[in-house]
Amino acid sequence: MEKDQFVSVIKENRNLIFKICNSYCADPENRKDLQQEILIQLWKSFAKFDGRVKISTWMYKVALNTAIFFHR
């Protein structure tokens, strides 16, 4: 069930991920790498989401932190 929920959340908020990837990477290959890294980080921390904030806010924070780390 967790996998299905994760896939659904990603589909619903995919534009958020694309927006961050496009903001931090001009090169298409780097964008793909960043997108993959964001998805990995979201999957790793999905079970820790506690619902105190909207899921899109939580995803944005994880994606942004991953992008900043990736950019360095």
Beta strands, then each sheet from edge to edge (+ up, - down):
end
